Amino acid sequence: MPLEVEFRNRLSSFVESHRDKLVGIIRDMVRIPSENTPPVGNEEACQKYVAEYLERQGMETDLYYFRDVQGLQEHPLYFPGREYSNRPNVDARREGAGGGRSLVLSGHIDTVPRGTQPWTRDPFGGDVEGNRLYGRGSNDMKAGVAVNLFMAEALRELGIRLKGDLIIESVSDEEYGGVNGTIAGRLKGYNGDAAIITEPTFLKICPAQRGGRTVHITLNSTGGILAEGKFPTGVIDAVRYFLVKMLGFAEQRKRTAPVHEIYAGLVDPVPVSITKLTTGPWGTGEPITIPETCQIEMYWQLMPGEKEQDVEREFHEWFDSIVKAAPGLFPVKPRIEFPIRWLPGSAICLTEPLLTELEECVESALGQEAVVQGFDAPCDMYVFHQAFNTPAVLWGPRGDNTHAADEYVEIDSVVAAAKAQLQFVCQWCGVAE
């Protein structure tokens, strides 16, 4: 049943009048580093903050470690090689009165590292300047986790009893293709009739995600600065050749990848990128020489429905062919490594009630037409879709410099996201008399 206008207005007014509280939650979490640096991470302190917050809202809260999740390591999607001794999950349940649908609000607490890029603000300071809150993870995705936590406080303060169960969770190890934390939550029984994952979607509803594949390629040759008869080129000629040929692979992907309907309007639905390229240390402390080794990180995106074996075969056939065509450039066989798990694309049906009802709540709360589009990057939503048959969408605020220096989230967008989400929680789960 759609909510009454007066009730919707009451919810939006509560969010607006408590925006400072919402900002405070984000700042608190940004100030507690939770960097993911595989195979280890540092999520524990921030997860304890999350657990304590949810306990104060009267929710049945469970902070648990992966070693205690039965069947996790045996699950087909489990990715080995990570260390989890200080990396717990948090799940909390607000039991409903009965007769309503259940909902999971999920987010990941881990962030990428601060990195070596030059920040102009403290990456763990939570500085607020105008409409921006800065800090590592502010946009991806502590603002989204804060919105989920705020739902618990809003329901308690407003005295709203839901009919269906509400589950709020914060998972560890999502970055770098982790998703073991998302699997753990499902195996622990924290499941619902639907899920919202509060990734930063720029206030767009995303019922689909692109997949992603990352490969590390190491090229080797001979280096130095002097050679008899000619100036040495080391590995540079091979690098130049590879970068040109990569453009051909990108065009091949555009021609052959089966484009999902939600991505059909994009100029390039399956982009191919070079995300890192290095030939060694930099500076005058190193000798001037022609490099003999180059490490390349190549990343390409995938459509929902593409199969791992097909994508892997396409890459290997292309790479083997370009190496075979220029044997003189590759005196040493290039080394190929896949450092991150296979991340498939995924999507739900565009007529799912989860999607259509969230659209209605977004339009009511924001006063504008809801935008529905596919998410541009991989994430853990596919675990809900493909492994646990749970309809799930992404919905969250707007920010920028994600994974870069001076990451920030726009405060007004966080407030807007919370208004729409609070309406949806009440509509989806139902409000008890």
PyMOL commands that set and color helices and strands:
alter all, ss='L'
color gray80, all
select helices_A, chain A and resi 5-17+19-30+44-56+66-68+138-158+175-177+180-187+236-256+261-263+308-325+327-329+353-366+381-388+411-429
alter helices_A, ss='H'
color red, helices_A
select strands_A, chain A and resi 36-37+40-41+60-64+89-94+103-108+128-129+132-134+166-171+194-197+208-209+211-220+272-278+293-302+335-337+346-347+392-394+399-400+408-410
alter strands_A, ss='S'
color yellow, strands_A
deselect
rebuild
show_as cartoon
